[in-house]
Amino acid sequence: MNRLSHVRIVLVGTTHPGNIGAAARAMKNMGLRDLVLVTPKVFPSEEATARASGADDILAEARICPDLQEAIRDCALVIGASARLRTISWPQLDPRECARQVTAGNAKTAILFGREHSGLTNEELERCHYLLHIPCDPEFSSLNIAAAVQVVAYELFLVAQQQPHDDANRPLLATAGEMESFYGHLEKTLYDLRFLHERKLGPSVMRRLRRIFNRSVLEKKEIHLLRGILTAVQLRIRPQA
Amino acid sequence: MNRLSHVRIVLVGTTHPGNIGAAARAMKNMGLRDLVLVTPKVFPSEEATARASGADDILAEARICPDLQEAIRDCALVIGASARLRTISWPQLDPRECARQVTAGNAKTAILFGREHSGLTNEELERCHYLLHIPCDPEFSSLNIAAAVQVVAYELFLVAQQQPHDDANRPLLATAGEMESFYGHLEKTLYDLRFLHERKLGPSVMRRLRRIFNRSVLEKKEIHLLRGILTAVQLRIRPQA
């Protein structure tokens, strides 16, 4: 029984196939199997297979996606690795906290690792409930992507090994798709209200609202409650228009 | 002041120069600088420099030794990484214990990593005070050597770094009083909307909403945004009543 079977590693826009292979090896060392590649530059590749060094089964089972949304659609928890300690107040986890958070439940979880030189885009990071930062020397802070996967997988393995099973009665978390539908509904309602029109602040307001609700890690039932409120607002506004 | 300046990484009989470069990068990420190579198969090498990716200063300063004895002559503590959980009763450390042990003092310390396929020989392991084993899936237990260096260096960095966080630039969180005013405003708005009346669910709905926002740990500015939305709802509803 694999305690980490709900954890997916998503490599976004990886340039060097060797890194994909090395990441697969790091995953398999630590009991992770679910690898998704978003628009890898070169894959499959002999170099990836060589660097996987026996983890070629992970590569063979890896799914390739044309965009991030497709890769995380079924995920309730999305965590994005970020080399920079951004000034924006997105909730941050270090690998140990990340491991605790991820193994606290068994909701499908994606951990995203970005491009070798530029990481994840801000737009991609906004899809994340948490940013994951690996502590390191601030003067030389860019870890190799497979090395980053190794550290995160190692912490996951440690925590997964320690914890007894007791996941039966945990509430179901909303999936990334359900979160997107909620944000769409929220944005529409704010336009109906003329709240966004008047301020011409749509993107920035929506970003701030996403941050609030992402931090909260919503359950499915909570999404239903919040959308019920939005619907009530829309019903009271429309007849007036 | 580098808390890890007494720590040396010793790579013994490394076959692939790319691994030497990747290990140098992992070291520099975590504030380690002292690299010693015992009979590397190929070094220096373009591949090592490429994989070092900016840690070429570590490579340039690396010392090459003809045997292990030469590499550890000035070391008071010698720790050897070993993939296998050997049956011999050598004292073992995991990376976290290793980091504590190494940073407990500042005696010159060598941490040895063996050959890609065969690790350290028994004779080499016998020079060690401790064996270091990285916990991993016993069915696929051979970590890449640079990945192993990364995990060990990461644990060293964490322990070396342990100091209070700098809270200076954190956003101001909402006070308990501000949260109560927000919940009062939210409840009033839901009554104005007839959302609560109709369902006779006031206390239970408010409890669930409190849980959502409490989990999120709101900032003062976020409270202002949310209350701005509530006010916009109230303004659009009232004329209708």
Contacts between the chains, C-beta under 8 A, distances in Angstrom:
chain1	res1	chain2	res2	distance
A	22	B	144	6.3
A	22	B	147	7.2
A	25	B	143	7.9
A	25	B	144	6.0
A	25	B	147	7.5
A	26	B	143	7.6
A	26	B	144	7.4
A	26	B	147	5.6
A	28	B	137	6.9
A	28	B	140	4.8
A	29	B	136	4.5
A	29	B	137	6.1
A	29	B	140	5.8
A	29	B	141	7.0
A	29	B	142	7.5
A	29	B	143	5.3
A	29	B	147	7.6
A	30	B	136	5.8
A	30	B	137	6.4
A	31	B	136	7.9
A	31	B	137	4.6
A	51	B	144	7.8
A	53	B	142	7.6
A	53	B	144	7.0
A	54	B	140	6.7
A	54	B	142	7.5
A	55	B	140	7.0
A	87	B	169	7.5
A	89	B	170	7.6
A	89	B	171	4.9
A	89	B	219	6.8
A	95	B	154	7.9
A	134	B	154	7.1
A	135	B	154	7.6
A	135	B	157	6.2
A	135	B	158	6.0
A	135	B	161	6.4
A	136	B	29	4.5
A	136	B	30	5.8
A	136	B	31	7.8
A	136	B	154	7.7
A	136	B	157	6.4
A	137	B	28	6.9
A	137	B	29	6.1
A	137	B	30	6.4
A	137	B	31	4.6
A	137	B	157	7.3
A	140	B	28	4.8
A	140	B	29	5.8
A	140	B	54	6.7
A	140	B	55	6.9
A	141	B	29	6.9
A	142	B	29	7.5
A	142	B	53	7.6
A	142	B	54	7.5
A	143	B	25	7.9
A	143	B	26	7.6
A	143	B	29	5.3
A	143	B	150	7.5
A	144	B	22	6.3
A	144	B	25	6.0
A	144	B	26	7.4
A	144	B	51	7.8
A	144	B	53	7.0
A	144	B	146	8.0
A	144	B	150	7.9
A	146	B	144	8.0
A	146	B	147	7.0
A	147	B	22	7.2
A	147	B	25	7.4
A	147	B	26	5.6
A	147	B	29	7.6
A	147	B	146	7.0
A	147	B	147	6.4
A	147	B	150	4.3
A	150	B	143	7.5
A	150	B	144	7.9
A	150	B	147	4.3
A	150	B	150	5.6
A	150	B	151	6.2
A	151	B	150	6.2
A	151	B	151	6.2
A	151	B	154	5.1
A	154	B	95	7.9
A	154	B	134	7.1
A	154	B	135	7.6
A	154	B	136	7.7
A	154	B	151	5.1
A	157	B	135	6.2
A	157	B	136	6.4
A	157	B	137	7.4
A	158	B	135	6.1
A	161	B	135	6.8
A	190	B	229	6.8
A	190	B	232	8.0
A	193	B	229	7.5
A	193	B	232	5.0
A	193	B	233	6.4
A	193	B	236	5.9
A	194	B	232	7.4
A	194	B	236	7.7
A	195	B	228	7.4
A	195	B	229	5.9
A	195	B	232	4.4
A	205	B	225	6.9
A	208	B	221	8.0
A	208	B	222	6.6
A	208	B	225	5.8
A	209	B	225	7.3
A	211	B	222	7.8
A	212	B	213	7.8
A	212	B	216	5.3
A	212	B	218	6.7
A	212	B	222	5.5
A	212	B	226	7.5
A	213	B	212	7.8
A	213	B	216	7.1
A	215	B	215	7.4
A	215	B	216	4.5
A	215	B	217	7.0
A	216	B	212	5.3
A	216	B	213	7.1
A	216	B	215	4.6
A	216	B	216	4.0
A	217	B	215	7.0
A	218	B	212	6.7
A	221	B	208	7.9
A	222	B	208	6.6
A	222	B	211	7.9
A	222	B	212	5.5
A	225	B	205	6.8
A	225	B	208	5.9
A	225	B	209	7.3
A	226	B	212	7.5
A	228	B	195	7.4
A	229	B	190	6.9
A	229	B	193	7.5
A	229	B	195	6.0
A	232	B	190	8.0
A	232	B	193	5.0
A	232	B	194	7.4
A	232	B	195	4.4
A	233	B	193	6.4
A	233	B	233	5.6
A	236	B	193	5.9
A	236	B	194	7.7
A	236	B	236	7.5
A	236	B	237	5.4
A	236	B	240	7.1
A	237	B	236	5.4
A	237	B	237	7.6
A	239	B	240	7.7
A	240	B	236	7.0
A	240	B	239	7.6
A	240	B	240	5.9
